[in-house]
Amino acid sequence: QVQLVESGGGVVQAGGSLRLSCAASGSISSFNTMGWYRQAPGKQRELVAAITSAGSTNYADSVKGRFTISRDNAKNTVYLQMNSLKPDDTAVYYCHLDYWFRGSRFSSWGQGTQVTVSS
């Protein structure tokens, strides 16, 4: 019922910044959590950052102090501001939404956007 489209990925030098966007289309009653995951070659997909309906956030230890997740309700968009990027941040970043619609719980994944950090 919801489509997620990521954008903002690209190639950046170590120490640089990128801002990822995830635009949601469709209908939800309420969302539980919106988050960003990433998957690097040969590694498991991991949670990078998440934000709840109450506005609380949590981050992977590896990105604390560098990444910030936020949500613009008017635009139905979640952002991930990534600063002080490191080569280890190189991965495909996926947006994820866990939400309620008409009494049922759903989850949706975006198709991913590539982030490459060069040293």
Salt bridges, closest charged atoms under 4 A:
GLU46 OE2 - ARG38 NE 2.80
ASP61 OD1 - LYS64 NZ 3.12
ASP89 OD1 - ARG38 NH1 2.91
ASP89 OD2 - ARG66 NH1 2.75
ASP98 OD2 - ARG105 NH2 2.97
